[in-house]
Amino acid sequence: MNKKLIIIFAVLVLLAIGYYGYNELKGKFSGLSDENTVATSTKRTVEIAPGIFAEVEGDEMPKVEIVPIVDEKIKAPTLNRPIVIPISMTEESGKFFTAKIEELKTKLRKDPGPYDDWLNLGIYLKQIEDYNGAEEILVYLIKAAPGNAMAYINLGDLYTYYFHDNVKAEATFLKVVEVAPRWLEVYSRITDFYVTALQDKAKAKSFLEASVAKYPDMKPQIEPLLKTI
């Protein structure tokens, strides 16, 4: 009997030591995560300029779900704009875009807040060649929600490929770098603009090199773009 009690006691001691050791390790390595662990913060300190450090939230573009009106003078675009389907579009496509546009207009009349609804409306207007209507919406989103990069990107594309206004396009694209300097898509779009629209590889290279100098932490992401020029 004494021998059995000694064995049981020894097992309990080992279990206690194991539990204590596990909690010690858990405390020391709480920064590590596995497939069942959800990170609570994506903040990291980066060098945003030589000798200048800042804390940033991850490396994606800023997310804005609701349009925050920063100025009461900013008025939302009219939702009564007529839908005119271009004659070059098939009847089936025309019906599709008309239905989508009407659906978004109905939603926005009830709730003018959702950013994505406005953005999608602008994109659909562009698809039916209502470029002025699309521009009006994208300019509105930039004024009302200047922290979201998506409207800048879409407006830059609109100026480049539809209005063929490279001056406005470049100004819009460069502005988006200030809004989302750690969103790789920004650099890809601007590089494509310089190389394809302006056919100026030197300017594209100069832009990327200047971006690396200003945002050193983005060097691993930007360098592959430099190699494609």
KEKE-3310 file (N, C-alpha, C; in steps of 0.2 Angstrom, whole numbers, plus 5000, padded with zeros to 4 digits):
npx = (5004:5009:5019:5011:5005:5016:5019:5008:5008:5020:5016:5007:5015:5023:5013:5009:5021:5022:5011:5014:5026:5021:5012:5022:5030:5020:5017:5029:5030:5019:5018:5018:5009:4996:4987:4975:4975:4970:4977:4978:4982:4989:4999:5015:5031:5039:5052:5048:5054:5071:5078:5067:5053:5038:5022:5013:4997:4998:4999:4990:4978:4970:4954:4937:4921:4909:4903:4910:4905:4915:4913:4900:4896:4899:4891:4881:4881:4868:4854:4846:4850:4849:4849:4858:4860:4874:4874:4882:4882:4877:4860:4857:4868:4865:4853:4857:4866:4858:4849:4858:4862:4850:4847:4857:4855:4842:4846:4855:4846:4839:4849:4862:4875:4884:4900:4905:4894:4892:4904:4903:4892:4898:4907:4899:4893:4903:4905:4894:4898:4895:4904:4906:4896:4902:4914:4909:4904:4916:4924:4917:4917:4931:4932:4923:4927:4942:4951:4951:4958:4953:4944:4952:4961:4952:4948:4959:4962:4951:4953:4965:4962:4950:4946:4957:4966:4981:4987:4978:4977:4989:4991:4981:4984:4997:4993:4986:4996:5000:4989:4988:5002:5008:5001:5003:4997:4995:5008:5010:4999:5003:5016:5012:5005:5014:5023:5014:5004:5011:5022:5035:5048:5059:5053:5045:5054:5061:5051:5048:5060:5061:5051:5055:5065:5058:5049:5056:5053:5045:5053:5056:5044:5043:5055:5054:5045:5053:5062:5055:5054)
npy = (4994:5006:5008:5010:5022:5030:5030:5036:5049:5053:5054:5064:5075:5076:5080:5092:5099:5099:5106:5119:5122:5123:5134:5144:5144:5148:5160:5167:5165:5171:5179:5171:5162:5150:5139:5140:5152:5169:5184:5199:5211:5221:5230:5238:5244:5255:5261:5276:5286:5291:5289:5292:5286:5276:5270:5258:5251:5236:5232:5235:5244:5259:5256:5260:5260:5267:5282:5296:5311:5325:5338:5349:5355:5347:5339:5325:5316:5317:5305:5304:5304:5300:5284:5279:5268:5263:5262:5253:5242:5226:5220:5212:5214:5228:5227:5220:5230:5241:5235:5233:5246:5253:5245:5249:5263:5263:5257:5267:5278:5274:5272:5282:5280:5268:5266:5257:5255:5267:5267:5256:5260:5270:5263:5255:5265:5270:5258:5259:5269:5282:5293:5305:5305:5295:5301:5311:5304:5298:5309:5314:5304:5305:5317:5316:5305:5305:5296:5284:5274:5268:5276:5285:5277:5272:5284:5289:5279:5282:5295:5292:5282:5284:5298:5302:5311:5314:5323:5326:5313:5309:5317:5313:5299:5301:5307:5297:5289:5296:5293:5279:5273:5261:5251:5240:5239:5252:5257:5248:5252:5265:5263:5256:5266:5276:5269:5263:5272:5285:5281:5282:5276:5280:5289:5281:5273:5282:5287:5275:5273:5284:5282:5271:5277:5285:5277:5266:5253:5247:5243:5228:5225:5234:5233:5222:5227:5237:5229:5225:5235)
npz = (5000:5004:4994:4983:4986:4986:4973:4967:4973:4967:4954:4954:4958:4947:4937:4942:4942:4928:4924:4929:4923:4910:4910:4913:4902:4893:4897:4894:4880:4874:4864:4852:4840:4836:4825:4831:4838:4839:4834:4843:4840:4828:4827:4824:4825:4814:4803:4796:4789:4787:4802:4809:4817:4818:4825:4817:4810:4804:4787:4777:4767:4774:4781:4778:4782:4783:4777:4783:4785:4784:4783:4783:4771:4761:4749:4745:4729:4717:4717:4706:4694:4677:4669:4656:4644:4634:4616:4611:4620:4624:4625:4636:4644:4647:4654:4665:4671:4673:4682:4693:4696:4699:4711:4720:4721:4727:4739:4744:4745:4756:4766:4766:4770:4768:4762:4752:4744:4738:4731:4723:4715:4708:4700:4693:4685:4678:4670:4661:4654:4659:4663:4669:4679:4687:4690:4698:4710:4715:4718:4727:4737:4741:4746:4757:4764:4766:4771:4765:4753:4741:4733:4728:4720:4710:4704:4699:4689:4681:4677:4669:4659:4654:4654:4649:4655:4660:4669:4679:4683:4688:4699:4707:4709:4716:4728:4734:4739:4751:4758:4760:4762:4765:4757:4745:4733:4729:4724:4714:4705:4702:4696:4685:4679:4676:4667:4657:4653:4653:4647:4653:4659:4667:4676:4683:4689:4697:4705:4713:4719:4727:4735:4743:4750:4758:4764:4772:4777:4767:4758:4754:4748:4738:4730:4721:4711:4706:4699:4688:4679)
capx = (5000:5014:5022:5006:5004:5022:5019:5002:5011:5025:5013:5004:5020:5025:5008:5009:5027:5021:5006:5017:5030:5017:5010:5028:5031:5014:5018:5035:5030:5012:5018:5018:5002:4995:4981:4969:4976:4969:4981:4974:4985:4994:5003:5022:5035:5043:5055:5044:5059:5078:5079:5060:5050:5031:5019:5008:4993:4998:5002:4985:4975:4965:4947:4932:4915:4904:4906:4910:4905:4919:4911:4893:4896:4900:4884:4881:4878:4861:4853:4841:4854:4846:4853:4858:4864:4877:4871:4887:4882:4871:4853:4858:4872:4861:4848:4861:4869:4852:4846:4862:4862:4844:4847:4861:4851:4837:4849:4858:4841:4837:4855:4867:4881:4889:4905:4906:4888:4894:4910:4901:4888:4903:4910:4894:4892:4909:4904:4889:4901:4893:4911:4905:4893:4907:4919:4906:4904:4923:4927:4913:4920:4937:4931:4919:4930:4948:4956:4950:4962:4949:4941:4958:4963:4947:4947:4966:4961:4946:4956:4970:4960:4943:4946:4964:4969:4986:4989:4974:4978:4996:4990:4977:4988:5002:4989:4984:5002:5000:4983:4990:5009:5010:4997:5007:4993:4996:5014:5009:4995:5007:5021:5009:5003:5020:5026:5010:5001:5016:5028:5041:5051:5063:5049:5042:5060:5062:5045:5049:5066:5060:5046:5059:5069:5053:5046:5061:5050:5042:5058:5055:5038:5044:5060:5052:5043:5059:5065:5051:5055)
capy = (5000:5012:5009:5013:5029:5034:5031:5041:5055:5055:5056:5071:5080:5077:5083:5099:5103:5100:5112:5125:5123:5125:5141:5148:5145:5151:5168:5169:5165:5173:5183:5167:5160:5144:5140:5142:5158:5175:5190:5205:5218:5221:5236:5237:5250:5255:5268:5279:5290:5290:5291:5293:5279:5277:5264:5258:5246:5232:5235:5236:5251:5260:5253:5265:5256:5272:5288:5301:5318:5329:5345:5349:5358:5342:5336:5319:5316:5316:5298:5304:5304:5295:5278:5279:5262:5265:5258:5247:5237:5221:5221:5208:5218:5234:5225:5219:5236:5245:5232:5234:5253:5254:5242:5253:5269:5261:5256:5273:5282:5272:5273:5285:5279:5263:5268:5252:5256:5273:5265:5251:5264:5274:5258:5253:5271:5269:5253:5261:5275:5288:5295:5311:5302:5291:5305:5315:5300:5297:5315:5315:5300:5307:5323:5314:5300:5305:5291:5277:5274:5265:5281:5288:5273:5272:5290:5289:5275:5285:5300:5289:5277:5286:5305:5303:5317:5312:5328:5324:5306:5308:5321:5308:5293:5303:5308:5291:5287:5299:5290:5272:5272:5254:5247:5238:5240:5259:5257:5244:5256:5271:5261:5255:5273:5279:5264:5262:5278:5290:5278:5285:5271:5283:5292:5276:5271:5288:5287:5269:5274:5289:5279:5267:5281:5288:5272:5260:5246:5245:5241:5222:5225:5239:5231:5218:5232:5240:5225:5224:5241)
capz = (5000:5004:4988:4978:4988:4984:4965:4965:4975:4962:4948:4956:4958:4940:4934:4945:4938:4920:4923:4931:4917:4904:4911:4913:4895:4890:4898:4890:4873:4873:4857:4847:4839:4832:4821:4835:4841:4836:4836:4846:4838:4822:4828:4824:4824:4808:4801:4791:4786:4790:4809:4811:4818:4820:4826:4811:4810:4799:4780:4772:4766:4779:4780:4780:4780:4783:4774:4788:4782:4788:4782:4781:4765:4756:4747:4741:4723:4716:4715:4701:4687:4672:4667:4649:4642:4627:4611:4610:4625:4623:4629:4642:4649:4649:4659:4671:4674:4675:4689:4699:4698:4703:4717:4724:4722:4732:4746:4746:4747:4763:4770:4762:4774:4766:4758:4747:4740:4734:4727:4718:4711:4704:4696:4688:4681:4673:4665:4656:4651:4662:4666:4673:4685:4691:4693:4704:4716:4717:4721:4734:4742:4743:4751:4763:4768:4764:4774:4761:4747:4735:4728:4724:4715:4705:4701:4695:4683:4677:4673:4665:4654:4651:4652:4646:4658:4664:4674:4685:4685:4692:4705:4711:4711:4721:4734:4737:4743:4757:4762:4761:4760:4765:4753:4739:4727:4727:4720:4707:4700:4700:4692:4679:4676:4673:4662:4652:4651:4651:4644:4656:4664:4671:4681:4687:4694:4702:4710:4717:4723:4732:4740:4747:4754:4762:4768:4771:4779:4762:4753:4752:4744:4732:4726:4715:4706:4702:4694:4682:4675)
cpx = (5004:5017:5017:5005:5010:5021:5013:5005:5016:5022:5010:5009:5022:5020:5008:5015:5026:5016:5010:5022:5027:5015:5016:5030:5026:5015:5024:5034:5023:5012:5017:5010:5002:4989:4974:4969:4974:4973:4976:4976:4990:4999:5011:5025:5040:5046:5052:5049:5066:5078:5072:5056:5042:5028:5013:5004:4994:5001:4997:4982:4970:4958:4942:4926:4909:4907:4905:4910:4909:4918:4904:4892:4896:4893:4885:4878:4871:4860:4848:4844:4851:4851:4852:4863:4867:4874:4876:4886:4876:4865:4854:4862:4869:4856:4851:4863:4863:4850:4851:4862:4856:4844:4851:4858:4846:4840:4852:4852:4839:4843:4861:4874:4886:4894:4905:4900:4889:4899:4907:4896:4893:4906:4905:4893:4897:4908:4899:4891:4898:4899:4910:4901:4898:4912:4916:4906:4911:4925:4923:4916:4927:4937:4927:4923:4938:4953:4955:4953:4958:4947:4947:4960:4959:4947:4954:4965:4956:4949:4961:4967:4953:4943:4952:4967:4975:4989:4985:4975:4984:4995:4986:4981:4994:4999:4988:4990:5002:4994:4985:4997:5011:5005:5001:5004:4994:5002:5013:5005:4999:5012:5018:5007:5009:5023:5021:5007:5006:5022:5035:5044:5055:5059:5047:5048:5061:5057:5046:5055:5065:5055:5050:5063:5064:5050:5051:5058:5047:5047:5057:5050:5039:5049:5058:5049:5048:5062:5061:5051:5061)
cpy = (5006:5013:5012:5020:5033:5035:5036:5048:5058:5058:5063:5076:5082:5081:5091:5103:5104:5106:5119:5127:5126:5132:5146:5149:5149:5159:5170:5170:5167:5176:5178:5164:5154:5145:5141:5148:5164:5181:5196:5211:5217:5227:5234:5244:5250:5262:5271:5284:5289:5293:5293:5287:5281:5270:5264:5251:5241:5235:5235:5243:5252:5258:5258:5262:5261:5278:5293:5308:5323:5336:5345:5352:5353:5338:5330:5320:5315:5308:5298:5305:5298:5290:5278:5273:5264:5260:5252:5241:5232:5222:5218:5212:5224:5232:5224:5225:5240:5242:5234:5242:5255:5251:5246:5260:5268:5261:5263:5278:5281:5274:5276:5284:5274:5266:5263:5253:5261:5271:5261:5255:5267:5269:5256:5259:5271:5264:5255:5267:5282:5290:5301:5309:5299:5296:5309:5311:5299:5303:5316:5310:5302:5313:5321:5309:5300:5300:5284:5278:5272:5270:5284:5284:5272:5278:5291:5285:5278:5291:5298:5286:5280:5294:5307:5310:5315:5316:5326:5317:5305:5311:5316:5302:5295:5304:5302:5288:5290:5296:5283:5270:5265:5249:5246:5240:5248:5260:5253:5249:5262:5269:5260:5261:5276:5275:5264:5268:5284:5288:5281:5280:5274:5286:5287:5274:5276:5288:5281:5270:5279:5287:5275:5271:5284:5283:5266:5253:5243:5242:5233:5221:5229:5236:5227:5222:5235:5236:5223:5230:5241)
cpz = (5000:4998:4983:4980:4986:4976:4964:4967:4970:4956:4948:4955:4951:4936:4936:4942:4931:4919:4924:4925:4911:4904:4911:4906:4891:4891:4894:4883:4871:4866:4851:4846:4835:4828:4825:4839:4837:4838:4838:4843:4832:4822:4827:4823:4818:4807:4795:4787:4790:4797:4812:4811:4820:4821:4821:4813:4804:4792:4775:4772:4772:4777:4782:4777:4779:4781:4780:4785:4787:4787:4779:4774:4759:4755:4743:4734:4722:4714:4709:4694:4683:4670:4660:4647:4635:4622:4609:4615:4623:4627:4636:4647:4651:4654:4666:4675:4677:4682:4694:4701:4702:4710:4722:4725:4727:4739:4748:4748:4754:4768:4766:4765:4771:4761:4751:4742:4735:4729:4721:4713:4706:4698:4691:4683:4675:4668:4660:4653:4653:4666:4671:4680:4690:4694:4699:4710:4719:4720:4727:4739:4745:4748:4757:4767:4765:4766:4770:4755:4740:4730:4724:4718:4709:4701:4697:4689:4679:4673:4668:4658:4651:4649:4649:4648:4663:4670:4680:4688:4690:4699:4710:4714:4717:4728:4738:4741:4750:4762:4764:4759:4761:4762:4746:4733:4724:4722:4714:4702:4698:4695:4685:4675:4672:4666:4656:4649:4649:4647:4646:4661:4669:4677:4686:4692:4699:4707:4715:4722:4729:4737:4745:4752:4759:4767:4768:4773:4773:4756:4750:4747:4737:4727:4720:4709:4702:4697:4688:4677:4670)
residu = (MET:ASN:LYS:LYS:LEU:ILE:ILE:ILE:PHE:ALA:VAL:LEU:VAL:LEU:LEU:ALA:ILE:GLY:TYR:TYR:GLY:TYR:ASN:GLU:LEU:LYS:GLY:LYS:PHE:SER:GLY:LEU:SER:ASP:GLU:ASN:THR:VAL:ALA:THR:SER:THR:LYS:ARG:THR:VAL:GLU:ILE:ALA:PRO:GLY:ILE:PHE:ALA:GLU:VAL:GLU:GLY:ASP:GLU:MET:PRO:LYS:VAL:GLU:ILE:VAL:PRO:ILE:VAL:ASP:GLU:LYS:ILE:LYS:ALA:PRO:THR:LEU:ASN:ARG:PRO:ILE:VAL:ILE:PRO:ILE:SER:MET:THR:GLU:GLU:SER:GLY:LYS:PHE:PHE:THR:ALA:LYS:ILE:GLU:GLU:LEU:LYS:THR:LYS:LEU:ARG:LYS:ASP:PRO:GLY:PRO:TYR:ASP:ASP:TRP:LEU:ASN:LEU:GLY:ILE:TYR:LEU:LYS:GLN:ILE:GLU:ASP:TYR:ASN:GLY:ALA:GLU:GLU:ILE:LEU:VAL:TYR:LEU:ILE:LYS:ALA:ALA:PRO:GLY:ASN:ALA:MET:ALA:TYR:ILE:ASN:LEU:GLY:ASP:LEU:TYR:THR:TYR:TYR:PHE:HIS:ASP:ASN:VAL:LYS:ALA:GLU:ALA:THR:PHE:LEU:LYS:VAL:VAL:GLU:VAL:ALA:PRO:ARG:TRP:LEU:GLU:VAL:TYR:SER:ARG:ILE:THR:ASP:PHE:TYR:VAL:THR:ALA:LEU:GLN:ASP:LYS:ALA:LYS:ALA:LYS:SER:PHE:LEU:GLU:ALA:SER:VAL:ALA:LYS:TYR:PRO:ASP:MET:LYS:PRO:GLN:ILE:GLU:PRO:LEU:LEU:LYS:THR:ILE)
# end
